[in-house]
């Protein structure tokens, strides 16, 4: 049984790079640092590990 419903998402490197690019665009648009964090449902993540 999980006590937290979410955990950090396990993403392929190309998805991580897309997130970094979006952070950069937001930084350029808004003029301040933005950090995006990817989470996944802890229970759903266990079911989908066999992509």
mmCIF entry with sequence, helices, sheets and N, C-alpha, C, O atoms, coordinates in Angstrom:
data_MODEL
# 
_entry.id   MODEL 
# 
_entity.id                         1 
_entity.type                       polymer 
_entity.pdbx_number_of_molecules   1 
# 
_entity_poly.entity_id                      1 
_entity_poly.type                           'polypeptide(L)' 
_entity_poly.nstd_linkage                   no 
_entity_poly.nstd_monomer                   no 
_entity_poly.pdbx_seq_one_letter_code       
;(UNK)(UNK)(UNK)(UNK)(UNK)(UNK)(UNK)(UNK)(UNK)(UNK)(UNK)(UNK)(UNK)(UNK)(UNK)(UNK)
(UNK)(UNK)(UNK)(UNK)(UNK)(UNK)(UNK)(UNK)(UNK)(UNK)(UNK)(UNK)(UNK)(UNK)(UNK)(UNK)
(UNK)(UNK)(UNK)(UNK)(UNK)(UNK)(UNK)(UNK)(UNK)(UNK)(UNK)(UNK)(UNK)(UNK)(UNK)(UNK)
(UNK)(UNK)(UNK)
;
_entity_poly.pdbx_seq_one_letter_code_can   XXXXXXXXXXXXXXXXXXXXXXXXXXXXXXXXXXXXXXXXXXXXXXXXXXX 
_entity_poly.pdbx_strand_id                 A 
# 
loop_
_entity_poly_seq.entity_id 
_entity_poly_seq.num 
_entity_poly_seq.mon_id 
_entity_poly_seq.hetero 
1 1  UNK n 
1 2  UNK n 
1 3  UNK n 
1 4  UNK n 
1 5  UNK n 
1 6  UNK n 
1 7  UNK n 
1 8  UNK n 
1 9  UNK n 
1 10 UNK n 
1 11 UNK n 
1 12 UNK n 
1 13 UNK n 
1 14 UNK n 
1 15 UNK n 
1 16 UNK n 
1 17 UNK n 
1 18 UNK n 
1 19 UNK n 
1 20 UNK n 
1 21 UNK n 
1 22 UNK n 
1 23 UNK n 
1 24 UNK n 
1 25 UNK n 
1 26 UNK n 
1 27 UNK n 
1 28 UNK n 
1 29 UNK n 
1 30 UNK n 
1 31 UNK n 
1 32 UNK n 
1 33 UNK n 
1 34 UNK n 
1 35 UNK n 
1 36 UNK n 
1 37 UNK n 
1 38 UNK n 
1 39 UNK n 
1 40 UNK n 
1 41 UNK n 
1 42 UNK n 
1 43 UNK n 
1 44 UNK n 
1 45 UNK n 
1 46 UNK n 
1 47 UNK n 
1 48 UNK n 
1 49 UNK n 
1 50 UNK n 
1 51 UNK n 
# 
_struct_asym.id          A 
_struct_asym.entity_id   1 
# 
loop_
_struct_conf.conf_type_id 
_struct_conf.id 
_struct_conf.pdbx_PDB_helix_id 
_struct_conf.beg_label_comp_id 
_struct_conf.beg_label_asym_id 
_struct_conf.beg_label_seq_id 
_struct_conf.pdbx_beg_PDB_ins_code 
_struct_conf.end_label_comp_id 
_struct_conf.end_label_asym_id 
_struct_conf.end_label_seq_id 
_struct_conf.pdbx_end_PDB_ins_code 
_struct_conf.beg_auth_comp_id 
_struct_conf.beg_auth_asym_id 
_struct_conf.beg_auth_seq_id 
_struct_conf.end_auth_comp_id 
_struct_conf.end_auth_asym_id 
_struct_conf.end_auth_seq_id 
_struct_conf.pdbx_PDB_helix_class 
_struct_conf.details 
_struct_conf.pdbx_PDB_helix_length 
HELX_P HELX_P1 AA1 UNK A 13 ? UNK A 30 ? UNK A 13 UNK A 30 1 ? 18 
HELX_P HELX_P2 AA2 UNK A 42 ? UNK A 47 ? UNK A 42 UNK A 47 1 ? 6  
# 
_struct_conf_type.id          HELX_P 
_struct_conf_type.criteria    ? 
_struct_conf_type.reference   ? 
# 
_struct_sheet.id               AA1 
_struct_sheet.type             ? 
_struct_sheet.number_strands   2 
_struct_sheet.details          ? 
# 
_struct_sheet_order.sheet_id     AA1 
_struct_sheet_order.range_id_1   1 
_struct_sheet_order.range_id_2   2 
_struct_sheet_order.offset       ? 
_struct_sheet_order.sense        anti-parallel 
# 
loop_
_struct_sheet_range.sheet_id 
_struct_sheet_range.id 
_struct_sheet_range.beg_label_comp_id 
_struct_sheet_range.beg_label_asym_id 
_struct_sheet_range.beg_label_seq_id 
_struct_sheet_range.pdbx_beg_PDB_ins_code 
_struct_sheet_range.end_label_comp_id 
_struct_sheet_range.end_label_asym_id 
_struct_sheet_range.end_label_seq_id 
_struct_sheet_range.pdbx_end_PDB_ins_code 
_struct_sheet_range.beg_auth_comp_id 
_struct_sheet_range.beg_auth_asym_id 
_struct_sheet_range.beg_auth_seq_id 
_struct_sheet_range.end_auth_comp_id 
_struct_sheet_range.end_auth_asym_id 
_struct_sheet_range.end_auth_seq_id 
AA1 1 UNK A 6  ? UNK A 8  ? UNK A 6  UNK A 8  
AA1 2 UNK A 39 ? UNK A 41 ? UNK A 39 UNK A 41 
# 
loop_
_atom_site.group_PDB 
_atom_site.id 
_atom_site.type_symbol 
_atom_site.label_atom_id 
_atom_site.label_alt_id 
_atom_site.label_comp_id 
_atom_site.label_asym_id 
_atom_site.label_entity_id 
_atom_site.label_seq_id 
_atom_site.pdbx_PDB_ins_code 
_atom_site.Cartn_x 
_atom_site.Cartn_y 
_atom_site.Cartn_z 
_atom_site.occupancy 
_atom_site.B_iso_or_equiv 
_atom_site.pdbx_formal_charge 
_atom_site.auth_seq_id 
_atom_site.auth_comp_id 
_atom_site.auth_asym_id 
_atom_site.auth_atom_id 
_atom_site.pdbx_PDB_model_num 
ATOM 1   N N  . UNK A 1 1  ? 0.840  -1.184 0.000   1.00 0.00 ? 1  UNK A N  1 
ATOM 2   C CA . UNK A 1 1  ? 0.000  0.000  0.000   1.00 0.00 ? 1  UNK A CA 1 
ATOM 3   C C  . UNK A 1 1  ? 0.880  1.239  0.000   1.00 0.00 ? 1  UNK A C  1 
ATOM 4   O O  . UNK A 1 1  ? 1.829  1.335  0.778   1.00 0.00 ? 1  UNK A O  1 
ATOM 5   N N  . UNK A 1 2  ? 0.565  2.187  -0.872  1.00 0.00 ? 2  UNK A N  1 
ATOM 6   C CA . UNK A 1 2  ? 1.323  3.427  -0.986  1.00 0.00 ? 2  UNK A CA 1 
ATOM 7   C C  . UNK A 1 2  ? 0.723  4.498  -0.076  1.00 0.00 ? 2  UNK A C  1 
ATOM 8   O O  . UNK A 1 2  ? -0.496 4.636  0.025   1.00 0.00 ? 2  UNK A O  1 
ATOM 9   N N  . UNK A 1 3  ? 1.592  5.239  0.574   1.00 0.00 ? 3  UNK A N  1 
ATOM 10  C CA . UNK A 1 3  ? 1.106  6.360  1.374   1.00 0.00 ? 3  UNK A CA 1 
ATOM 11  C C  . UNK A 1 3  ? 1.004  7.624  0.538   1.00 0.00 ? 3  UNK A C  1 
ATOM 12  O O  . UNK A 1 3  ? 0.200  8.503  0.848   1.00 0.00 ? 3  UNK A O  1 
ATOM 13  N N  . UNK A 1 4  ? 1.811  7.732  -0.527  1.00 0.00 ? 4  UNK A N  1 
ATOM 14  C CA . UNK A 1 4  ? 1.741  8.872  -1.428  1.00 0.00 ? 4  UNK A CA 1 
ATOM 15  C C  . UNK A 1 4  ? 1.090  8.426  -2.726  1.00 0.00 ? 4  UNK A C  1 
ATOM 16  O O  . UNK A 1 4  ? 1.463  7.396  -3.289  1.00 0.00 ? 4  UNK A O  1 
ATOM 17  N N  . UNK A 1 5  ? 0.105  9.204  -3.210  1.00 0.00 ? 5  UNK A N  1 
ATOM 18  C CA . UNK A 1 5  ? -0.552 8.799  -4.448  1.00 0.00 ? 5  UNK A CA 1 
ATOM 19  C C  . UNK A 1 5  ? 0.292  9.065  -5.693  1.00 0.00 ? 5  UNK A C  1 
ATOM 20  O O  . UNK A 1 5  ? -0.013 8.544  -6.766  1.00 0.00 ? 5  UNK A O  1 
ATOM 21  N N  . UNK A 1 6  ? 1.355  9.872  -5.563  1.00 0.00 ? 6  UNK A N  1 
ATOM 22  C CA . UNK A 1 6  ? 2.191  10.207 -6.721  1.00 0.00 ? 6  UNK A CA 1 
ATOM 23  C C  . UNK A 1 6  ? 3.663  9.996  -6.412  1.00 0.00 ? 6  UNK A C  1 
ATOM 24  O O  . UNK A 1 6  ? 4.094  10.041 -5.260  1.00 0.00 ? 6  UNK A O  1 
ATOM 25  N N  . UNK A 1 7  ? 4.429  9.762  -7.489  1.00 0.00 ? 7  UNK A N  1 
ATOM 26  C CA . UNK A 1 7  ? 5.886  9.674  -7.392  1.00 0.00 ? 7  UNK A CA 1 
ATOM 27  C C  . UNK A 1 7  ? 6.455  10.371 -8.628  1.00 0.00 ? 7  UNK A C  1 
ATOM 28  O O  . UNK A 1 7  ? 5.737  10.643 -9.590  1.00 0.00 ? 7  UNK A O  1 
ATOM 29  N N  . UNK A 1 8  ? 7.764  10.654 -8.581  1.00 0.00 ? 8  UNK A N  1 
ATOM 30  C CA . UNK A 1 8  ? 8.395  11.264 -9.745  1.00 0.00 ? 8  UNK A CA 1 
ATOM 31  C C  . UNK A 1 8  ? 8.218  10.345 -10.944 1.00 0.00 ? 8  UNK A C  1 
ATOM 32  O O  . UNK A 1 8  ? 8.386  9.131  -10.833 1.00 0.00 ? 8  UNK A O  1 
ATOM 33  N N  . UNK A 1 9  ? 7.881  10.921 -12.077 1.00 0.00 ? 9  UNK A N  1 
ATOM 34  C CA . UNK A 1 9  ? 7.668  10.137 -13.290 1.00 0.00 ? 9  UNK A CA 1 
ATOM 35  C C  . UNK A 1 9  ? 9.000  9.667  -13.868 1.00 0.00 ? 9  UNK A C  1 
ATOM 36  O O  . UNK A 1 9  ? 9.992  10.396 -13.857 1.00 0.00 ? 9  UNK A O  1 
ATOM 37  N N  . UNK A 1 10 ? 8.999  8.464  -14.359 1.00 0.00 ? 10 UNK A N  1 
ATOM 38  C CA . UNK A 1 10 ? 10.157 7.924  -15.062 1.00 0.00 ? 10 UNK A CA 1 
ATOM 39  C C  . UNK A 1 10 ? 9.943  8.218  -16.546 1.00 0.00 ? 10 UNK A C  1 
ATOM 40  O O  . UNK A 1 10 ? 9.083  7.619  -17.191 1.00 0.00 ? 10 UNK A O  1 
ATOM 41  N N  . UNK A 1 11 ? 10.741 9.151  -17.078 1.00 0.00 ? 11 UNK A N  1 
ATOM 42  C CA . UNK A 1 11 ? 10.549 9.612  -18.449 1.00 0.00 ? 11 UNK A CA 1 
ATOM 43  C C  . UNK A 1 11 ? 11.757 9.291  -19.320 1.00 0.00 ? 11 UNK A C  1 
ATOM 44  O O  . UNK A 1 11 ? 12.890 9.284  -18.837 1.00 0.00 ? 11 UNK A O  1 
ATOM 45  N N  . UNK A 1 12 ? 11.519 9.027  -20.591 1.00 0.00 ? 12 UNK A N  1 
ATOM 46  C CA . UNK A 1 12 ? 12.641 8.872  -21.508 1.00 0.00 ? 12 UNK A CA 1 
ATOM 47  C C  . UNK A 1 12 ? 13.369 10.211 -21.677 1.00 0.00 ? 12 UNK A C  1 
ATOM 48  O O  . UNK A 1 12 ? 12.781 11.272 -21.467 1.00 0.00 ? 12 UNK A O  1 
ATOM 49  N N  . UNK A 1 13 ? 14.620 10.156 -22.048 1.00 0.00 ? 13 UNK A N  1 
ATOM 50  C CA . UNK A 1 13 ? 15.444 11.357 -22.146 1.00 0.00 ? 13 UNK A CA 1 
ATOM 51  C C  . UNK A 1 13 ? 14.859 12.401 -23.098 1.00 0.00 ? 13 UNK A C  1 
ATOM 52  O O  . UNK A 1 13 ? 14.973 13.598 -22.837 1.00 0.00 ? 13 UNK A O  1 
ATOM 53  N N  . UNK A 1 14 ? 14.235 11.968 -24.196 1.00 0.00 ? 14 UNK A N  1 
ATOM 54  C CA . UNK A 1 14 ? 13.671 12.952 -25.129 1.00 0.00 ? 14 UNK A CA 1 
ATOM 55  C C  . UNK A 1 14 ? 12.513 13.723 -24.502 1.00 0.00 ? 14 UNK A C  1 
ATOM 56  O O  . UNK A 1 14 ? 12.327 14.898 -24.820 1.00 0.00 ? 14 UNK A O  1 
ATOM 57  N N  . UNK A 1 15 ? 11.735 13.107 -23.627 1.00 0.00 ? 15 UNK A N  1 
ATOM 58  C CA . UNK A 1 15 ? 10.673 13.821 -22.911 1.00 0.00 ? 15 UNK A CA 1 
ATOM 59  C C  . UNK A 1 15 ? 11.261 14.814 -21.910 1.00 0.00 ? 15 UNK A C  1 
ATOM 60  O O  . UNK A 1 15 ? 10.747 15.921 -21.752 1.00 0.00 ? 15 UNK A O  1 
ATOM 61  N N  . UNK A 1 16 ? 12.333 14.416 -21.240 1.00 0.00 ? 16 UNK A N  1 
ATOM 62  C CA . UNK A 1 16 ? 13.011 15.321 -20.301 1.00 0.00 ? 16 UNK A CA 1 
ATOM 63  C C  . UNK A 1 16 ? 13.516 16.540 -21.057 1.00 0.00 ? 16 UNK A C  1 
ATOM 64  O O  . UNK A 1 16 ? 13.404 17.664 -20.566 1.00 0.00 ? 16 UNK A O  1 
ATOM 65  N N  . UNK A 1 17 ? 14.064 16.334 -22.229 1.00 0.00 ? 17 UNK A N  1 
ATOM 66  C CA . UNK A 1 17 ? 14.566 17.452 -23.032 1.00 0.00 ? 17 UNK A CA 1 
ATOM 67  C C  . UNK A 1 17 ? 13.433 18.380 -23.453 1.00 0.00 ? 17 UNK A C  1 
ATOM 68  O O  . UNK A 1 17 ? 13.604 19.599 -23.462 1.00 0.00 ? 17 UNK A O  1 
ATOM 69  N N  . UNK A 1 18 ? 12.280 17.817 -23.801 1.00 0.00 ? 18 UNK A N  1 
ATOM 70  C CA . UNK A 1 18 ? 11.125 18.660 -24.161 1.00 0.00 ? 18 UNK A CA 1 
ATOM 71  C C  . UNK A 1 18 ? 10.676 19.503 -22.978 1.00 0.00 ? 18 UNK A C  1 
ATOM 72  O O  . UNK A 1 18 ? 10.300 20.662 -23.151 1.00 0.00 ? 18 UNK A O  1 
ATOM 73  N N  . UNK A 1 19 ? 10.712 18.936 -21.785 1.00 0.00 ? 19 UNK A N  1 
ATOM 74  C CA . UNK A 1 19 ? 10.356 19.699 -20.582 1.00 0.00 ? 19 UNK A CA 1 
ATOM 75  C C  . UNK A 1 19 ? 11.352 20.833 -20.388 1.00 0.00 ? 19 UNK A C  1 
ATOM 76  O O  . UNK A 1 19 ? 10.950 21.956 -20.082 1.00 0.00 ? 19 UNK A O  1 
ATOM 77  N N  . UNK A 1 20 ? 12.635 20.566 -20.559 1.00 0.00 ? 20 UNK A N  1 
ATOM 78  C CA . UNK A 1 20 ? 13.660 21.613 -20.423 1.00 0.00 ? 20 UNK A CA 1 
ATOM 79  C C  . UNK A 1 20 ? 13.455 22.726 -21.439 1.00 0.00 ? 20 UNK A C  1 
ATOM 80  O O  . UNK A 1 20 ? 13.621 23.902 -21.118 1.00 0.00 ? 20 UNK A O  1 
ATOM 81  N N  . UNK A 1 21 ? 13.094 22.358 -22.667 1.00 0.00 ? 21 UNK A N  1 
ATOM 82  C CA . UNK A 1 21 ? 12.842 23.364 -23.692 1.00 0.00 ? 21 UNK A CA 1 
ATOM 83  C C  . UNK A 1 21 ? 11.632 24.228 -23.329 1.00 0.00 ? 21 UNK A C  1 
ATOM 84  O O  . UNK A 1 21 ? 11.645 25.440 -23.545 1.00 0.00 ? 21 UNK A O  1 
ATOM 85  N N  . UNK A 1 22 ? 10.599 23.610 -22.785 1.00 0.00 ? 22 UNK A N  1 
ATOM 86  C CA . UNK A 1 22 ? 9.429  24.371 -22.355 1.00 0.00 ? 22 UNK A CA 1 
ATOM 87  C C  . UNK A 1 22 ? 9.782  25.301 -21.200 1.00 0.00 ? 22 UNK A C  1 
ATOM 88  O O  . UNK A 1 22 ? 9.329  26.445 -21.167 1.00 0.00 ? 22 UNK A O  1 
ATOM 89  N N  . UNK A 1 23 ? 10.586 24.822 -20.254 1.00 0.00 ? 23 UNK A N  1 
ATOM 90  C CA . UNK A 1 23 ? 11.053 25.691 -19.165 1.00 0.00 ? 23 UNK A CA 1 
ATOM 91  C C  . UNK A 1 23 ? 11.782 26.906 -19.725 1.00 0.00 ? 23 UNK A C  1 
ATOM 92  O O  . UNK A 1 23 ? 11.586 28.025 -19.249 1.00 0.00 ? 23 UNK A O  1 
ATOM 93  N N  . UNK A 1 24 ? 12.618 26.691 -20.731 1.00 0.00 ? 24 UNK A N  1 
ATOM 94  C CA . UNK A 1 24 ? 13.367 27.794 -21.355 1.00 0.00 ? 24 UNK A CA 1 
ATOM 95  C C  . UNK A 1 24 ? 12.425 28.797 -22.009 1.00 0.00 ? 24 UNK A C  1 
ATOM 96  O O  . UNK A 1 24 ? 12.591 30.005 -21.846 1.00 0.00 ? 24 UNK A O  1 
ATOM 97  N N  . UNK A 1 25 ? 11.431 28.295 -22.754 1.00 0.00 ? 25 UNK A N  1 
ATOM 98  C CA . UNK A 1 25 ? 10.471 29.195 -23.406 1.00 0.00 ? 25 UNK A CA 1 
ATOM 99  C C  . UNK A 1 25 ? 9.691  29.997 -22.376 1.00 0.00 ? 25 UNK A C  1 
ATOM 100 O O  . UNK A 1 25 ? 9.470  31.194 -22.561 1.00 0.00 ? 25 UNK A O  1 
ATOM 101 N N  . UNK A 1 26 ? 9.271  29.350 -21.290 1.00 0.00 ? 26 UNK A N  1 
ATOM 102 C CA . UNK A 1 26 ? 8.548  30.059 -20.235 1.00 0.00 ? 26 UNK A CA 1 
ATOM 103 C C  . UNK A 1 26 ? 9.434  31.115 -19.579 1.00 0.00 ? 26 UNK A C  1 
ATOM 104 O O  . UNK A 1 26 ? 8.969  32.210 -19.261 1.00 0.00 ? 26 UNK A O  1 
ATOM 105 N N  . UNK A 1 27 ? 10.696 30.789 -19.378 1.00 0.00 ? 27 UNK A N  1 
ATOM 106 C CA . UNK A 1 27 ? 11.650 31.724 -18.796 1.00 0.00 ? 27 UNK A CA 1 
ATOM 107 C C  . UNK A 1 27 ? 11.800 32.947 -19.706 1.00 0.00 ? 27 UNK A C  1 
ATOM 108 O O  . UNK A 1 27 ? 11.822 34.080 -19.227 1.00 0.00 ? 27 UNK A O  1 
ATOM 109 N N  . UNK A 1 28 ? 11.900 32.717 -21.008 1.00 0.00 ? 28 UNK A N  1 
ATOM 110 C CA . UNK A 1 28 ? 12.033 33.815 -21.964 1.00 0.00 ? 28 UNK A CA 1 
ATOM 111 C C  . UNK A 1 28 ? 10.761 34.657 -22.030 1.00 0.00 ? 28 UNK A C  1 
ATOM 112 O O  . UNK A 1 28 ? 10.834 35.880 -22.151 1.00 0.00 ? 28 UNK A O  1 
ATOM 113 N N  . UNK A 1 29 ? 9.616  34.024 -21.954 1.00 0.00 ? 29 UNK A N  1 
ATOM 114 C CA . UNK A 1 29 ? 8.335  34.719 -22.042 1.00 0.00 ? 29 UNK A CA 1 
ATOM 115 C C  . UNK A 1 29 ? 8.020  35.515 -20.776 1.00 0.00 ? 29 UNK A C  1 
ATOM 116 O O  . UNK A 1 29 ? 7.564  36.656 -20.850 1.00 0.00 ? 29 UNK A O  1 
ATOM 117 N N  . UNK A 1 30 ? 8.267  34.905 -19.614 1.00 0.00 ? 30 UNK A N  1 
ATOM 118 C CA . UNK A 1 30 ? 7.853  35.504 -18.345 1.00 0.00 ? 30 UNK A CA 1 
ATOM 119 C C  . UNK A 1 30 ? 8.963  36.253 -17.625 1.00 0.00 ? 30 UNK A C  1 
ATOM 120 O O  . UNK A 1 30 ? 8.692  37.036 -16.714 1.00 0.00 ? 30 UNK A O  1 
ATOM 121 N N  . UNK A 1 31 ? 10.199 36.024 -18.018 1.00 0.00 ? 31 UNK A N  1 
ATOM 122 C CA . UNK A 1 31 ? 11.307 36.732 -17.409 1.00 0.00 ? 31 UNK A CA 1 
ATOM 123 C C  . UNK A 1 31 ? 11.726 36.228 -16.049 1.00 0.00 ? 31 UNK A C  1 
ATOM 124 O O  . UNK A 1 31 ? 12.444 36.925 -15.333 1.00 0.00 ? 31 UNK A O  1 
ATOM 125 N N  . UNK A 1 32 ? 11.299 35.033 -15.670 1.00 0.00 ? 32 UNK A N  1 
ATOM 126 C CA . UNK A 1 32 ? 11.750 34.453 -14.407 1.00 0.00 ? 32 UNK A CA 1 
ATOM 127 C C  . UNK A 1 32 ? 11.869 32.944 -14.531 1.00 0.00 ? 32 UNK A C  1 
ATOM 128 O O  . UNK A 1 32 ? 11.281 32.323 -15.416 1.00 0.00 ? 32 UNK A O  1 
ATOM 129 N N  . UNK A 1 33 ? 12.644 32.375 -13.624 1.00 0.00 ? 33 UNK A N  1 
ATOM 130 C CA . UNK A 1 33 ? 12.894 30.927 -13.642 1.00 0.00 ? 33 UNK A CA 1 
ATOM 131 C C  . UNK A 1 33 ? 11.602 30.143 -13.419 1.00 0.00 ? 33 UNK A C  1 
ATOM 132 O O  . UNK A 1 33 ? 10.781 30.497 -12.573 1.00 0.00 ? 33 UNK A O  1 
ATOM 133 N N  . UNK A 1 34 ? 11.445 29.089 -14.183 1.00 0.00 ? 34 UNK A N  1 
ATOM 134 C CA . UNK A 1 34 ? 10.311 28.177 -14.032 1.00 0.00 ? 34 UNK A CA 1 
ATOM 135 C C  . UNK A 1 34 ? 10.873 26.762 -14.020 1.00 0.00 ? 34 UNK A C  1 
ATOM 136 O O  . UNK A 1 34 ? 11.694 26.409 -14.867 1.00 0.00 ? 34 UNK A O  1 
ATOM 137 N N  . UNK A 1 35 ? 10.436 25.962 -13.073 1.00 0.00 ? 35 UNK A N  1 
ATOM 138 C CA . UNK A 1 35 ? 10.834 24.560 -13.008 1.00 0.00 ? 35 UNK A CA 1 
ATOM 139 C C  . UNK A 1 35 ? 9.583  23.703 -13.095 1.00 0.00 ? 35 UNK A C  1 
ATOM 140 O O  . UNK A 1 35 ? 8.661  23.849 -12.293 1.00 0.00 ? 35 UNK A O  1 
ATOM 141 N N  . UNK A 1 36 ? 9.557  22.818 -14.062 1.00 0.00 ? 36 UNK A N  1 
ATOM 142 C CA . UNK A 1 36 ? 8.447  21.884 -14.221 1.00 0.00 ? 36 UNK A CA 1 
ATOM 143 C C  . UNK A 1 36 ? 8.866  20.536 -13.666 1.00 0.00 ? 36 UNK A C  1 
ATOM 144 O O  . UNK A 1 36 ? 9.977  20.069 -13.916 1.00 0.00 ? 36 UNK A O  1 
ATOM 145 N N  . UNK A 1 37 ? 7.979  19.917 -12.918 1.00 0.00 ? 37 UNK A N  1 
ATOM 146 C CA . UNK A 1 37 ? 8.265  18.629 -12.283 1.00 0.00 ? 37 UNK A CA 1 
ATOM 147 C C  . UNK A 1 37 ? 7.200  17.639 -12.740 1.00 0.00 ? 37 UNK A C  1 
ATOM 148 O O  . UNK A 1 37 ? 6.006  17.927 -12.663 1.00 0.00 ? 37 UNK A O  1 
ATOM 149 N N  . UNK A 1 38 ? 7.631  16.481 -13.212 1.00 0.00 ? 38 UNK A N  1 
ATOM 150 C CA . UNK A 1 38 ? 6.704  15.464 -13.707 1.00 0.00 ? 38 UNK A CA 1 
ATOM 151 C C  . UNK A 1 38 ? 6.467  14.400 -12.640 1.00 0.00 ? 38 UNK A C  1 
ATOM 152 O O  . UNK A 1 38 ? 7.404  13.795 -12.119 1.00 0.00 ? 38 UNK A O  1 
ATOM 153 N N  . UNK A 1 39 ? 5.198  14.190 -12.332 1.00 0.00 ? 39 UNK A N  1 
ATOM 154 C CA . UNK A 1 39 ? 4.781  13.143 -11.414 1.00 0.00 ? 39 UNK A CA 1 
ATOM 155 C C  . UNK A 1 39 ? 3.895  12.168 -12.162 1.00 0.00 ? 39 UNK A C  1 
ATOM 156 O O  . UNK A 1 39 ? 3.309  12.506 -13.191 1.00 0.00 ? 39 UNK A O  1 
ATOM 157 N N  . UNK A 1 40 ? 3.801  10.952 -11.637 1.00 0.00 ? 40 UNK A N  1 
ATOM 158 C CA . UNK A 1 40 ? 2.856  9.976  -12.159 1.00 0.00 ? 40 UNK A CA 1 
ATOM 159 C C  . UNK A 1 40 ? 2.111  9.353  -10.982 1.00 0.00 ? 40 UNK A C  1 
ATOM 160 O O  . UNK A 1 40 ? 2.606  9.323  -9.855  1.00 0.00 ? 40 UNK A O  1 
ATOM 161 N N  . UNK A 1 41 ? 0.936  8.869  -11.266 1.00 0.00 ? 41 UNK A N  1 
ATOM 162 C CA . UNK A 1 41 ? 0.169  8.179  -10.244 1.00 0.00 ? 41 UNK A CA 1 
ATOM 163 C C  . UNK A 1 41 ? 0.949  6.945  -9.822  1.00 0.00 ? 41 UNK A C  1 
ATOM 164 O O  . UNK A 1 41 ? 1.307  6.129  -10.672 1.00 0.00 ? 41 UNK A O  1 
ATOM 165 N N  . UNK A 1 42 ? 1.217  6.790  -8.550  1.00 0.00 ? 42 UNK A N  1 
ATOM 166 C CA . UNK A 1 42 ? 2.050  5.689  -8.055  1.00 0.00 ? 42 UNK A CA 1 
ATOM 167 C C  . UNK A 1 42 ? 1.445  4.329  -8.410  1.00 0.00 ? 42 UNK A C  1 
ATOM 168 O O  . UNK A 1 42 ? 2.174  3.421  -8.808  1.00 0.00 ? 42 UNK A O  1 
ATOM 169 N N  . UNK A 1 43 ? 0.173  4.179  -8.277  1.00 0.00 ? 43 UNK A N  1 
ATOM 170 C CA . UNK A 1 43 ? -0.462 2.887  -8.571  1.00 0.00 ? 43 UNK A CA 1 
ATOM 171 C C  . UNK A 1 43 ? -0.545 2.641  -10.061 1.00 0.00 ? 43 UNK A C  1 
ATOM 172 O O  . UNK A 1 43 ? -0.287 1.523  -10.506 1.00 0.00 ? 43 UNK A O  1 
ATOM 173 N N  . UNK A 1 44 ? -0.898 3.650  -10.854 1.00 0.00 ? 44 UNK A N  1 
ATOM 174 C CA . UNK A 1 44 ? -0.995 3.481  -12.308 1.00 0.00 ? 44 UNK A CA 1 
ATOM 175 C C  . UNK A 1 44 ? 0.377  3.221  -12.901 1.00 0.00 ? 44 UNK A C  1 
ATOM 176 O O  . UNK A 1 44 ? 0.495  2.465  -13.865 1.00 0.00 ? 44 UNK A O  1 
ATOM 177 N N  . UNK A 1 45 ? 1.421  3.833  -12.344 1.00 0.00 ? 45 UNK A N  1 
ATOM 178 C CA . UNK A 1 45 ? 2.776  3.627  -12.837 1.00 0.00 ? 45 UNK A CA 1 
ATOM 179 C C  . UNK A 1 45 ? 3.207  2.184  -12.738 1.00 0.00 ? 45 UNK A C  1 
ATOM 180 O O  . UNK A 1 45 ? 3.920  1.690  -13.611 1.00 0.00 ? 45 UNK A O  1 
ATOM 181 N N  . UNK A 1 46 ? 2.789  1.497  -11.690 1.00 0.00 ? 46 UNK A N  1 
ATOM 182 C CA . UNK A 1 46 ? 3.148  0.087  -11.513 1.00 0.00 ? 46 UNK A CA 1 
ATOM 183 C C  . UNK A 1 46 ? 2.486  -0.767 -12.582 1.00 0.00 ? 46 UNK A C  1 
ATOM 184 O O  . UNK A 1 46 ? 3.065  -1.752 -13.038 1.00 0.00 ? 46 UNK A O  1 
ATOM 185 N N  . UNK A 1 47 ? 1.278  -0.395 -12.983 1.00 0.00 ? 47 UNK A N  1 
ATOM 186 C CA . UNK A 1 47 ? 0.561  -1.173 -13.976 1.00 0.00 ? 47 UNK A CA 1 
ATOM 187 C C  . UNK A 1 47 ? 1.114  -0.958 -15.368 1.00 0.00 ? 47 UNK A C  1 
ATOM 188 O O  . UNK A 1 47 ? 1.002  -1.843 -16.216 1.00 0.00 ? 47 UNK A O  1 
ATOM 189 N N  . UNK A 1 48 ? 1.716  0.207  -15.627 1.00 0.00 ? 48 UNK A N  1 
ATOM 190 C CA . UNK A 1 48 ? 2.132  0.542  -16.994 1.00 0.00 ? 48 UNK A CA 1 
ATOM 191 C C  . UNK A 1 48 ? 3.635  0.386  -17.213 1.00 0.00 ? 48 UNK A C  1 
ATOM 192 O O  . UNK A 1 48 ? 4.161  0.922  -18.188 1.00 0.00 ? 48 UNK A O  1 
ATOM 193 N N  . UNK A 1 49 ? 4.339  -0.326 -16.344 1.00 0.00 ? 49 UNK A N  1 
ATOM 194 C CA . UNK A 1 49 ? 5.777  -0.450 -16.510 1.00 0.00 ? 49 UNK A CA 1 
ATOM 195 C C  . UNK A 1 49 ? 6.156  -1.335 -17.687 1.00 0.00 ? 49 UNK A C  1 
ATOM 196 O O  . UNK A 1 49 ? 7.313  -1.319 -18.105 1.00 0.00 ? 49 UNK A O  1 
ATOM 197 N N  . UNK A 1 50 ? 5.246  -2.086 -18.223 1.00 0.00 ? 50 UNK A N  1 
ATOM 198 C CA . UNK A 1 50 ? 5.566  -2.938 -19.353 1.00 0.00 ? 50 UNK A CA 1 
ATOM 199 C C  . UNK A 1 50 ? 5.162  -2.357 -20.678 1.00 0.00 ? 50 UNK A C  1 
ATOM 200 O O  . UNK A 1 50 ? 4.605  -3.068 -21.515 1.00 0.00 ? 50 UNK A O  1 
ATOM 201 N N  . UNK A 1 51 ? 5.423  -1.086 -20.899 1.00 0.00 ? 51 UNK A N  1 
ATOM 202 C CA . UNK A 1 51 ? 5.047  -0.382 -22.118 1.00 0.00 ? 51 UNK A CA 1 
ATOM 203 C C  . UNK A 1 51 ? 5.242  -1.177 -23.358 1.00 0.00 ? 51 UNK A C  1 
ATOM 204 O O  . UNK A 1 51 ? 4.960  -0.692 -24.453 1.00 0.00 ? 51 UNK A O  1 
# 
